[in-house]
Structure formats: C-alpha cells, structure tokens
Amino acid sequence: MKRESFKSRLGFILVSAGCAIGIGNVWRFPYVVGENGGGLFVLLYLVFLIAMGLPVLTMELAVGRASRKSAVLGYKALEKPGSKWHLHGWAAIFGCYMLMMYYTTVSGWMVTYFYKFLTGEFQAGMDAEAAGAVFSNLLADPLQMSFWMILTVILGFFVCSRGLQNGLEKISKVMMSALLGLIVILAVHSFTLSGAGEGVRFYLIPNMETVKEVGIGNVVSAAMNQAFFTLSLGVAAMEIFGSYMGRDNSLAGEGARICALDTFVAIMAGLIIFPACFSYGVEVGAGPKLIFITLPNVFVNMEGGRIWGTLFFLFMTFASFSTIIAVFENIMSFCMDMFGWDRKKAALVNCVIILIASMPCVLGYNVWSDLHLIGGRDVLDSEDFIVSNLLLPGGSLIYLLFCVTKWGWGFDNYLEEANTGKGLKIAKGLKPYFQFVLPVLILFILIQGLI
C-alpha cells in the first residue's frame, strides 16, 4: 500500500502543532504556572523546550521520515539486526491508548462547557457557588460525561477515517486557523479588563516566594515535564507525522516552527487567563479547577460574559480535539501497518476500544469515586501519572539513545536525516551534548517524576 503524505507543508506543520497544542497548553500550562512561581517557570519552560524538547522532537520525526513507517515497524526498519529497540514501539502505542483513556474525557468537558455557555446555562450574575456547582454536577453524572466523551471519540475517528489529506489535514487546517484567531481575540479582550496589568506581571515576573515554598528543584522538574507533555514526545505521536512528511525541509527547522506555534498558544493562554483572574480577584493557583470553576465564575460576572465564555471554550475544544485526532491517526496507522487493515476498519475497531477504555475515567468521578490507584490518586490522575511521569520522559530517553548511540541507529545517520532539506541545521559539534548531557537531563526528569 502506497504511503500517504501531506498535501502541503502547511498541513504538516498545523497537524503536528495541533498534536502538540492541547490540554498541555490551555488546561495544564496555566495552572502549573500558577503553582510554580509564575515568570520563573515560564522562563525555565522555554529553556527546556529549546534545549530538550526540540532535539527529541527532531529525533521522533527523523525515525518516522527515514523509515516511512509507524512506531514498531519504524524501529525495525532502522535498528541493527537482532536488536530489540522496536519493543519501545509497542510501549509507545500503549502510551497513546492510555493518553486517550483520559484525554477524551477532558476534551468532552471542553465541549460540554462550550455547549453550556452557548445555550445560556451559565447566566450573568451567577454566584461562585452556582458556577462551581455546574462542574460538580457534571462529574457526578456518568450519563452526561459519557455522552460528551462518546461524541468526541466518534467524531475523532470519523475525521481520521476520511484519510490523511481529506480528513486529518483538512480539518486541522480549519481548526488551527480558527484556534489562532480566537486566541488573539480573547487575549486582546483580557488586556482591556481593569487590573489586567497585575495578572501579566504575575505571569511574566518571577514570584520567588512561591518558588521558595514549592522548592526550586520541583519548579525545574515541573518545567521539564511540561516541555515533554506539551509536545507529546516519547509515545510516537510525532513520529507518525515524520513518516508522512517530505524531504524538502530540515527537521530542526520544521520542529522549531512546531515549537513556536505550541509556545505561542501556551503563552497566549496565560495572557487570557491571568489578567481575567486578577481583574476579578480570583485564585490563580487553583490547579485543574482553574479552567472549569474559576474561569466560568469570571465569565458570568463579565460584561458580555456569555459570548466570551462561549468563545473561550470553543478555543479549548479546538485545542483538545486537534490532539485527539492526531493521536487517533497514530493509533490507526499502527494498526494499518502491523495488521494490514484498511483505514475504515482501523477506525471502527479502535473507536470501540477507545470508547471502552475511556469509561473508567468517566466512572472514576461518580460510580467509582472511591477507587484510588497510584499513590491514592483517582483514575484520571493515575492515568496521567503513568503517561506524564513515566511514558513521556522514558520514551523520549529511548528515542534519544536510539538516535545517538552506536547500539541504535547512530548519531551520524540521525544527523544526516535531520539535516536533509533546506532550513535550520543541527551542528555536528552538538554530538557530545546529545550523547552525554541530554540523557542525564531526561533521566533526571524521569526520576523526579517517580519519587
């Protein structure tokens, strides 16, 4: 079967950026910033994104582009005879399935809130208790949560079933263009609010008291982890798009564009949220509830709040759904490569699998609310712990070692593939950093996440 390819370079960049842009930017990033001292965390995040995230991103893309295959077969095509690097391909696909086990539920929350703001369930003048009760009622209702999760999953696989160019690429172009437009409109509006300057200062100027309270080591670890989470590195989510891309442009240049778009959305999300929170005097370090309890309380007390709330959660829906369809594509491509399925069969079978696998997360807030797994965490947090603290950094380390050691593909082969095409090149002089420094940094984040 002829390998599918992107119709345009823009399509590749927007789809790949769409995979990276998601919950990590608009749900996770702002509250992690709030918990870790504001501006210092943002600075460290940017440093680690360039120093750690971008190199590993080019490695995933290089494995994909050189092999023209999905995770397991990509390793097999490049590894030395008798070696077992391809076993990580299976772990990577498992990571994609596990990511979708809770990502689909949270994406369903985004769609729910978009619908609730659009239809007027959030009304002007609601008090904080009433606004917060909407989220509590949602979590307590397995039927409501199941409906939105199921809708998200079915729509996602429907898009992917239509093909790479006619489905994923076409829809991603529309959604990403709308997302970038919405985020600019929302940020400009936040700047017009009274007290917005205080929120921007909190966001961009380090708060050393919070840093001291949290611990600089924890802030560094959180920034490292966020750099990996936001790019979806380590689980072959990016490798698959390398297998579809052309050879006209260097991987560092394309990777830098993906990182730039991802960072732009992450930074702009904070510029939307923090000025609004400070303007209305609400807690900014509130954890995940920042998006689903704190911000709705801000919107209902804002002039034109129903409109702004609707636009914000439409933006959130696009951000999360772009990641879902990108990861679905990876899962489907794996099944098509490994088992010889056609695209529609891969979509149907995996739709059923993901629907079933997503139910524990839905039920973990109501029917199974007493169920606590890893370290007393609920279902969603346990699944997130495995993906964010183990599979992403661990998988990134394996990709790195595969690309820079003589036991794997080798640095020279990786460098030749990464530098093929016009654009930003990776200097050969970086070999010692890639071989000795970068593995230690990624091992540090892996150990920090597990202790």
Solvent accessible surface area in square Angstrom, and as a share of the most:
residue,aa,sasa,rsa
1,M,201,0.90
2,K,181,0.77
3,R,58,0.21
4,E,66,0.29
5,S,46,0.30
6,F,21,0.09
7,K,155,0.65
8,S,41,0.27
9,R,101,0.37
10,L,103,0.51
11,G,0,0.00
12,F,5,0.02
13,I,17,0.09
14,L,11,0.06
15,V,1,0.01
16,S,0,0.00
17,A,0,0.00
18,G,1,0.01
19,C,0,0.00
20,A,4,0.03
21,I,0,0.00
22,G,1,0.01
23,I,1,0.01
24,G,4,0.04
25,N,0,0.00
26,V,1,0.00
27,W,15,0.05
28,R,28,0.10
29,F,0,0.00
30,P,0,0.00
31,Y,28,0.11
32,V,13,0.07
33,V,0,0.00
34,G,8,0.07
35,E,72,0.32
36,N,10,0.05
37,G,1,0.01
38,G,0,0.00
39,G,4,0.04
40,L,29,0.14
41,F,0,0.00
42,V,9,0.05
43,L,104,0.52
44,L,32,0.16
45,Y,0,0.00
46,L,57,0.29
47,V,73,0.42
48,F,21,0.09
49,L,5,0.03
50,I,122,0.62
51,A,32,0.25
52,M,0,0.00
53,G,0,0.00
54,L,29,0.14
55,P,12,0.08
56,V,0,0.00
57,L,0,0.00
58,T,1,0.01
59,M,0,0.00
60,E,0,0.00
61,L,0,0.00
62,A,0,0.00
63,V,1,0.00
64,G,0,0.00
65,R,1,0.00
66,A,33,0.26
67,S,10,0.06
68,R,82,0.30
69,K,81,0.34
70,S,0,0.00
71,A,1,0.00
72,V,0,0.00
73,L,45,0.22
74,G,0,0.00
75,Y,1,0.00
76,K,98,0.41
77,A,55,0.43
78,L,33,0.16
79,E,25,0.11
80,K,97,0.41
81,P,139,0.88
82,G,74,0.71
83,S,28,0.18
84,K,132,0.56
85,W,48,0.17
86,H,26,0.12
87,L,103,0.51
88,H,16,0.07
89,G,0,0.00
90,W,111,0.39
91,A,41,0.32
92,A,1,0.01
93,I,5,0.03
94,F,107,0.44
95,G,0,0.00
96,C,0,0.00
97,Y,41,0.16
98,M,20,0.09
99,L,8,0.04
100,M,0,0.00
101,M,37,0.16
102,Y,2,0.01
103,Y,7,0.03
104,T,0,0.00
105,T,2,0.01
106,V,0,0.00
107,S,0,0.00
108,G,1,0.01
109,W,10,0.04
110,M,0,0.00
111,V,26,0.15
112,T,1,0.01
113,Y,0,0.00
114,F,46,0.19
115,Y,110,0.42
116,K,16,0.07
117,F,1,0.00
118,L,88,0.44
119,T,74,0.43
120,G,15,0.14
121,E,83,0.37
122,F,3,0.01
123,Q,116,0.52
124,A,95,0.74
125,G,60,0.58
126,M,35,0.16
127,D,88,0.46
128,A,60,0.46
129,E,147,0.66
130,A,40,0.31
131,A,0,0.00
132,G,11,0.11
133,A,39,0.30
134,V,14,0.08
135,F,20,0.08
136,S,63,0.41
137,N,95,0.49
138,L,1,0.00
139,L,30,0.15
140,A,65,0.51
141,D,50,0.26
142,P,36,0.22
143,L,144,0.72
144,Q,45,0.20
145,M,4,0.02
146,S,14,0.09
147,F,115,0.48
148,W,28,0.10
149,M,1,0.00
150,I,66,0.33
151,L,62,0.31
152,T,5,0.03
153,V,0,0.00
154,I,85,0.43
155,L,83,0.41
156,G,0,0.00
157,F,6,0.02
158,F,114,0.48
159,V,14,0.08
160,C,0,0.00
161,S,19,0.12
162,R,135,0.49
163,G,11,0.10
164,L,1,0.00
165,Q,71,0.32
166,N,89,0.46
167,G,1,0.01
168,L,0,0.00
169,E,3,0.01
170,K,112,0.48
171,I,59,0.30
172,S,2,0.01
173,K,58,0.25
174,V,98,0.56
175,M,13,0.06
176,M,0,0.00
177,S,69,0.44
178,A,37,0.29
179,L,0,0.00
180,L,41,0.21
181,G,35,0.33
182,L,17,0.08
183,I,0,0.00
184,V,67,0.39
185,I,89,0.45
186,L,4,0.02
187,A,1,0.01
188,V,87,0.50
189,H,30,0.13
190,S,4,0.03
191,F,100,0.42
192,T,100,0.58
193,L,27,0.13
194,S,91,0.59
195,G,41,0.40
196,A,8,0.06
197,G,38,0.37
198,E,89,0.40
199,G,0,0.00
200,V,35,0.20
201,R,137,0.50
202,F,34,0.14
203,Y,0,0.00
204,L,88,0.44
205,I,99,0.50
206,P,60,0.38
207,N,52,0.27
208,M,117,0.52
209,E,147,0.66
210,T,31,0.18
211,V,5,0.03
212,K,175,0.74
213,E,151,0.68
214,V,45,0.26
215,G,24,0.23
216,I,98,0.50
217,G,34,0.33
218,N,85,0.43
219,V,0,0.00
220,V,32,0.18
221,S,14,0.09
222,A,25,0.19
223,A,0,0.00
224,M,6,0.03
225,N,18,0.09
226,Q,0,0.00
227,A,0,0.00
228,F,0,0.00
229,F,14,0.06
230,T,1,0.00
231,L,0,0.00
232,S,9,0.06
233,L,0,0.00
234,G,0,0.00
235,V,1,0.01
236,A,0,0.00
237,A,0,0.00
238,M,0,0.00
239,E,1,0.00
240,I,0,0.00
241,F,0,0.00
242,G,0,0.00
243,S,0,0.00
244,Y,4,0.02
245,M,9,0.04
246,G,48,0.46
247,R,114,0.42
248,D,105,0.54
249,N,18,0.09
250,S,0,0.00
251,L,0,0.00
252,A,4,0.03
253,G,3,0.03
254,E,2,0.01
255,G,0,0.00
256,A,34,0.26
257,R,108,0.39
258,I,0,0.00
259,C,13,0.08
260,A,62,0.48
261,L,35,0.18
262,D,0,0.00
263,T,21,0.12
264,F,79,0.33
265,V,0,0.00
266,A,0,0.00
267,I,35,0.18
268,M,29,0.13
269,A,0,0.00
270,G,0,0.00
271,L,22,0.11
272,I,6,0.03
273,I,1,0.00
274,F,0,0.00
275,P,0,0.00
276,A,4,0.03
277,C,0,0.00
278,F,54,0.23
279,S,28,0.18
280,Y,78,0.30
281,G,69,0.66
282,V,33,0.19
283,E,115,0.51
284,V,16,0.09
285,G,27,0.26
286,A,16,0.12
287,G,5,0.05
288,P,63,0.40
289,K,104,0.44
290,L,0,0.00
291,I,0,0.00
292,F,1,0.01
293,I,50,0.26
294,T,13,0.08
295,L,1,0.01
296,P,0,0.00
297,N,25,0.13
298,V,1,0.01
299,F,8,0.03
300,V,6,0.03
301,N,77,0.39
302,M,13,0.06
303,E,164,0.74
304,G,37,0.36
305,G,6,0.05
306,R,128,0.47
307,I,112,0.57
308,W,51,0.18
309,G,0,0.00
310,T,15,0.09
311,L,45,0.22
312,F,1,0.00
313,F,0,0.00
314,L,42,0.21
315,F,0,0.00
316,M,0,0.00
317,T,19,0.11
318,F,41,0.17
319,A,0,0.00
320,S,0,0.00
321,F,25,0.11
322,S,2,0.01
323,T,2,0.01
324,I,0,0.00
325,I,0,0.00
326,A,1,0.00
327,V,0,0.00
328,F,0,0.00
329,E,0,0.00
330,N,0,0.00
331,I,0,0.00
332,M,0,0.00
333,S,1,0.01
334,F,8,0.03
335,C,5,0.03
336,M,24,0.11
337,D,43,0.22
338,M,51,0.23
339,F,102,0.42
340,G,60,0.58
341,W,56,0.19
342,D,83,0.43
343,R,28,0.10
344,K,138,0.58
345,K,98,0.42
346,A,0,0.00
347,A,6,0.05
348,L,123,0.61
349,V,46,0.26
350,N,0,0.00
351,C,17,0.10
352,V,76,0.44
353,I,74,0.37
354,I,0,0.00
355,L,38,0.19
356,I,119,0.60
357,A,23,0.18
358,S,0,0.00
359,M,56,0.25
360,P,39,0.24
361,C,0,0.00
362,V,0,0.00
363,L,33,0.17
364,G,5,0.04
365,Y,51,0.19
366,N,27,0.14
367,V,98,0.57
368,W,108,0.38
369,S,54,0.35
370,D,131,0.68
371,L,71,0.35
372,H,106,0.47
373,L,88,0.44
374,I,60,0.31
375,G,74,0.71
376,G,51,0.49
377,R,87,0.32
378,D,30,0.16
379,V,5,0.03
380,L,5,0.02
381,D,64,0.33
382,S,2,0.01
383,E,11,0.05
384,D,28,0.14
385,F,33,0.14
386,I,43,0.22
387,V,1,0.00
388,S,0,0.00
389,N,27,0.14
390,L,72,0.36
391,L,29,0.15
392,L,4,0.02
393,P,0,0.00
394,G,15,0.14
395,G,4,0.03
396,S,0,0.00
397,L,26,0.13
398,I,59,0.30
399,Y,0,0.00
400,L,0,0.00
401,L,58,0.29
402,F,0,0.00
403,C,0,0.00
404,V,1,0.01
405,T,23,0.13
406,K,143,0.61
407,W,168,0.59
408,G,1,0.01
409,W,23,0.08
410,G,12,0.12
411,F,6,0.03
412,D,84,0.44
413,N,72,0.37
414,Y,0,0.00
415,L,20,0.10
416,E,126,0.57
417,E,13,0.06
418,A,0,0.00
419,N,35,0.18
420,T,38,0.22
421,G,24,0.23
422,K,145,0.61
423,G,47,0.45
424,L,102,0.51
425,K,102,0.43
426,I,16,0.08
427,A,60,0.47
428,K,130,0.55
429,G,66,0.64
430,L,76,0.38
431,K,63,0.27
432,P,76,0.48
433,Y,57,0.22
434,F,6,0.03
435,Q,50,0.22
436,F,141,0.59
437,V,71,0.41
438,L,0,0.00
439,P,17,0.11
440,V,96,0.55
441,L,48,0.24
442,I,0,0.00
443,L,80,0.40
444,F,77,0.32
445,I,3,0.01
446,L,26,0.13
447,I,88,0.45
448,Q,44,0.20
449,G,13,0.13
450,L,85,0.42
451,I,157,0.80
